[in-house]
């Protein structure tokens, strides 16, 4: 069985699911049926839907055939201190896609997602931020928490160090950074650049409306489901039982709180800008 050679390694709430759906249309790209196998990152709490065991993991790519690009997407690889080196040891020629977003917007979106999934119970985002120190000590955790590291919203929003880590491990020629806001402004151009990075035909016409793209790949998904193991089908069923990616984003953040968070995160943004050689948010 083939090993993956492409990883969407993060970050969460940055349109990774949309990009996964867009890329899945390309005939030279095979992406796993289960988007978030979370096989690497041994320093993170094991999430309920993670795939365990190499045989089960490789089984996700059993239908890859002669596809040039074989991949998966697990957004918390970015926050793991071990995932980059573990992926490199497993697939040293892999290409990495990192997707980023204005940090405060990402934090709010992740908080809203966790309220829907049960990983979070504090409906007030400001209260969730205030609880971070206690939660880091294992206190004030929600009864249904399944990924306590995910409740460290500020930590997840500090992108510079993780991006530097993937660049150091894989080299800049094998890492592409795609910014959420750039994708919104110019989806055609950003996706063409991504196809060029993956060294597949950049002129293949991709449907870039998320709903229409989902319908376009439906026959492929059904074929993958027919050959999937019972374990994968069960995890997929549990993951899709609720449409967690859609829902209310929560109450608007008070302007003074937003400004305070942006100021707090500004040194990390400046560091990231220096790494990427461009102005960001």
C-alpha positions as CSV (number, residue, x, y, z in Angstrom):
1,X,0.0,0.0,0.0
2,X,1.1,3.5,-0.8
3,X,2.1,6.0,1.9
4,X,0.8,9.5,1.7
5,X,3.0,12.2,0.2
6,X,0.9,15.2,1.0
7,X,-0.5,16.6,4.3
8,X,-2.8,19.5,5.1
9,X,-1.3,20.0,8.5
10,X,-3.4,22.9,9.8
11,X,-4.6,25.2,11.1
12,X,-8.2,24.6,12.3
13,X,-11.0,26.8,11.0
14,X,-9.0,28.1,8.0
15,X,-11.0,26.5,5.2
16,X,-9.0,23.3,5.1
17,X,-12.3,21.3,4.5
18,X,-13.1,23.4,1.5
19,X,-9.6,23.1,0.0
20,X,-9.7,19.3,0.7
21,X,-13.0,19.2,-1.3
22,X,-11.6,21.3,-4.1
23,X,-8.4,19.1,-4.4
24,X,-10.3,15.9,-4.3
25,X,-11.8,16.7,-7.7
26,X,-8.4,16.5,-9.4
27,X,-7.7,13.2,-11.2
28,X,-4.0,13.2,-10.1
29,X,-4.9,13.7,-6.4
30,X,-6.2,11.0,-4.0
31,X,-7.3,12.2,-0.6
32,X,-8.4,9.9,2.2
33,X,-12.1,9.3,2.8
34,X,-11.6,10.3,6.5
35,X,-10.2,13.8,6.4
36,X,-8.8,13.9,9.9
37,X,-7.1,10.6,10.7
38,X,-4.7,12.4,13.2
39,X,-2.2,9.6,12.9
40,X,0.8,11.7,13.8
41,X,1.4,14.0,16.7
42,X,2.2,11.6,19.5
43,X,2.5,14.5,22.0
44,X,-1.2,15.3,21.6
45,X,-4.2,13.8,23.4
46,X,-5.6,11.0,21.2
47,X,-8.9,12.2,19.8
48,X,-11.9,9.8,19.5
49,X,-11.9,9.7,15.7
50,X,-8.1,9.3,15.3
51,X,-6.9,6.2,13.3
52,X,-4.6,3.9,15.3
53,X,-2.2,1.4,13.8
54,X,-0.3,1.7,10.6
55,X,-2.3,-1.0,8.7
56,X,-5.5,0.9,9.3
57,X,-3.8,4.2,8.4
58,X,-2.4,2.9,5.1
59,X,-5.8,1.4,4.4
60,X,-7.1,5.0,4.0
61,X,-5.0,5.2,0.8
62,X,-5.7,1.8,-0.7
63,X,-7.5,3.1,-3.6
64,X,-4.9,5.7,-4.6
65,X,-3.9,3.8,-7.8
66,X,-1.5,5.8,-9.8
67,X,-2.4,9.2,-8.4
68,X,0.6,11.4,-8.2
69,X,-0.5,13.1,-5.0
70,X,-1.8,10.9,-2.1
71,X,-2.8,12.8,1.0
72,X,-4.8,13.5,4.2
73,X,-5.6,16.5,6.3
74,X,-5.3,16.7,10.1
75,X,-5.4,20.3,11.3
76,X,-3.8,19.8,14.7
77,X,-0.5,18.5,13.3
78,X,0.4,22.2,13.2
79,X,0.2,22.6,17.0
80,X,2.0,19.3,17.7
81,X,5.7,19.7,18.6
82,X,6.4,16.2,17.2
83,X,4.1,15.8,14.2
84,X,6.5,17.5,11.6
85,X,9.4,15.2,12.5
86,X,7.1,12.2,12.7
87,X,5.7,12.9,9.3
88,X,9.1,13.5,7.8
89,X,10.4,10.2,9.2
90,X,7.5,8.4,7.6
91,X,7.3,10.3,4.3
92,X,10.4,12.4,3.8
93,X,9.5,13.6,0.3
94,X,6.1,14.8,1.4
95,X,4.7,18.2,0.6
96,X,3.0,20.2,3.3
97,X,0.1,22.7,3.1
98,X,-0.4,25.1,6.1
99,X,-3.5,27.2,6.1
100,X,-3.7,30.3,8.3
101,X,-6.2,32.9,9.2
102,X,-6.4,36.2,11.2
103,X,-5.7,34.8,14.7
104,X,-8.7,36.2,16.6
105,X,-11.1,35.2,13.9
106,X,-9.7,31.7,14.0
107,X,-10.0,31.5,17.8
108,X,-13.6,32.6,17.8
109,X,-14.5,30.1,15.1
110,X,-12.8,27.3,16.9
111,X,-14.6,28.2,20.1
112,X,-17.9,28.1,18.3
113,X,-17.0,24.7,16.8
114,X,-16.1,23.2,20.2
115,X,-19.4,24.4,21.6
116,X,-21.2,22.4,18.9
117,X,-19.0,19.3,19.4
118,X,-19.0,19.2,23.2
119,X,-15.3,20.0,23.7
120,X,-16.2,23.3,25.2
121,X,-19.0,24.3,27.7
122,X,-18.3,28.0,28.3
123,X,-20.6,29.8,25.8
124,X,-18.9,33.1,26.5
125,X,-15.7,33.3,24.6
126,X,-14.2,35.8,27.0
127,X,-14.8,33.4,29.9
128,X,-13.2,30.6,27.8
129,X,-10.1,32.8,27.4
130,X,-10.0,33.6,31.1
131,X,-10.2,29.8,31.8
132,X,-7.0,29.0,29.8
133,X,-4.5,29.0,32.7
134,X,-6.7,26.8,34.9
135,X,-7.4,24.4,32.0
136,X,-3.7,24.2,31.3
137,X,-3.3,22.8,34.8
138,X,-6.1,20.3,34.2
139,X,-8.8,22.3,36.0
140,X,-12.1,23.7,34.8
141,X,-12.3,21.2,31.9
142,X,-15.7,20.5,30.4
143,X,-17.3,17.2,31.3
144,X,-17.3,16.2,27.6
145,X,-13.8,17.4,26.8
146,X,-12.0,15.1,24.3
147,X,-9.1,17.4,23.3
148,X,-8.0,19.7,26.1
149,X,-5.1,21.2,24.2
150,X,-7.7,22.6,21.8
151,X,-9.0,24.8,24.6
152,X,-5.7,26.8,24.7
153,X,-7.0,29.2,22.1
154,X,-4.2,31.7,22.3
155,X,-1.6,28.9,21.9
156,X,-3.2,27.6,18.7
157,X,-3.4,31.1,17.3
158,X,0.4,31.6,17.6
159,X,1.4,30.3,14.2
160,X,5.0,31.5,13.8
161,X,6.7,28.8,15.8
162,X,4.8,25.9,14.2
163,X,5.3,27.3,10.7
164,X,9.0,27.7,11.4
165,X,9.1,24.1,12.6
166,X,7.6,22.7,9.4
167,X,9.8,24.9,7.2
168,X,12.9,23.7,9.1
169,X,12.0,20.0,8.9
170,X,10.8,19.9,5.3
171,X,12.5,22.9,3.7
172,X,10.7,25.8,2.1
173,X,10.4,24.1,-1.3
174,X,8.1,21.5,0.3
175,X,5.9,23.7,2.4
176,X,3.2,26.0,1.1
177,X,1.4,28.5,3.3
178,X,-2.1,29.5,2.2
179,X,-3.9,32.4,3.9
180,X,-7.7,32.1,4.4
181,X,-8.3,35.7,3.5
182,X,-6.3,35.3,0.2
183,X,-8.3,32.3,-0.7
184,X,-11.6,34.3,-0.2
185,X,-10.3,37.1,-2.4
186,X,-8.8,35.0,-5.2
187,X,-9.8,31.4,-5.0
188,X,-8.9,30.6,-8.6
189,X,-5.4,32.1,-8.3
190,X,-4.7,30.5,-4.9
191,X,-5.9,27.1,-6.0
192,X,-3.9,27.3,-9.3
193,X,-0.8,28.1,-7.2
194,X,-1.5,25.1,-5.0
195,X,-1.8,22.7,-7.9
196,X,1.5,24.0,-9.3
197,X,3.1,23.4,-5.9
198,X,1.7,19.8,-6.0
199,X,3.1,19.4,-9.5
200,X,-0.2,18.4,-11.1
201,X,-2.0,19.9,-14.0
202,X,-2.9,23.4,-12.9
203,X,-5.4,23.9,-15.7
204,X,-7.7,21.2,-14.5
205,X,-11.1,22.9,-13.9
206,X,-12.0,22.8,-10.2
207,X,-15.4,23.7,-8.9
208,X,-14.7,26.3,-6.2
209,X,-18.2,26.7,-4.8
210,X,-18.1,24.5,-1.6
211,X,-21.6,23.1,-2.0
212,X,-21.3,22.3,-5.7
213,X,-17.8,20.9,-5.2
214,X,-19.2,18.5,-2.5
215,X,-21.8,17.3,-5.0
216,X,-19.2,16.9,-7.7
217,X,-17.0,14.6,-5.6
218,X,-20.0,12.6,-4.3
219,X,-19.5,9.6,-6.7
220,X,-15.9,9.4,-5.7
221,X,-16.7,9.5,-2.0
222,X,-19.3,6.7,-2.5
223,X,-16.7,4.6,-4.3
224,X,-14.3,5.1,-1.4
225,X,-17.0,4.2,1.1
226,X,-17.7,0.9,-0.6
227,X,-14.1,-0.2,-0.1
228,X,-13.6,1.4,3.4
229,X,-13.1,-0.8,6.5
230,X,-15.9,-0.9,9.1
231,X,-13.7,1.1,11.5
232,X,-13.4,3.9,9.0
233,X,-17.1,3.9,8.1
234,X,-18.0,4.0,11.8
235,X,-15.7,7.0,12.4
236,X,-17.0,8.7,9.3
237,X,-20.6,8.1,10.5
238,X,-19.8,9.6,13.9
239,X,-18.1,12.6,12.3
240,X,-20.9,13.4,9.9
241,X,-23.8,12.7,12.2
242,X,-23.8,16.5,12.9
243,X,-22.7,19.1,10.5
244,X,-20.3,20.7,13.0
245,X,-18.6,22.9,10.4
246,X,-21.7,25.0,10.0
247,X,-23.4,27.0,12.8
248,X,-23.6,30.2,14.7
249,X,-20.2,31.8,15.3
250,X,-21.1,33.0,18.8
251,X,-21.7,36.5,20.2
252,X,-19.7,39.3,18.7
253,X,-16.5,40.0,20.5
254,X,-16.3,43.4,22.3
255,X,-14.1,45.7,20.3
256,X,-11.8,46.4,23.3
257,X,-11.3,42.7,23.8
258,X,-10.6,42.1,20.2
259,X,-8.1,44.9,20.2
260,X,-6.4,43.6,23.4
261,X,-6.1,40.1,21.8
262,X,-4.7,41.5,18.6
263,X,-2.1,43.5,20.5
264,X,-1.2,40.4,22.6
265,X,-0.7,38.3,19.5
266,X,1.0,41.1,17.4
267,X,4.6,40.0,18.2
268,X,3.8,36.5,16.9
269,X,2.2,38.0,13.7
270,X,5.2,40.1,13.1
271,X,7.5,37.1,13.6
272,X,5.3,35.2,11.1
273,X,5.5,38.1,8.6
274,X,9.3,38.0,8.8
275,X,9.3,34.2,8.1
276,X,6.9,34.5,5.2
277,X,8.3,37.8,3.8
278,X,4.9,39.5,3.5
279,X,2.4,41.6,5.4
280,X,-0.5,39.8,7.0
281,X,-3.4,40.9,9.1
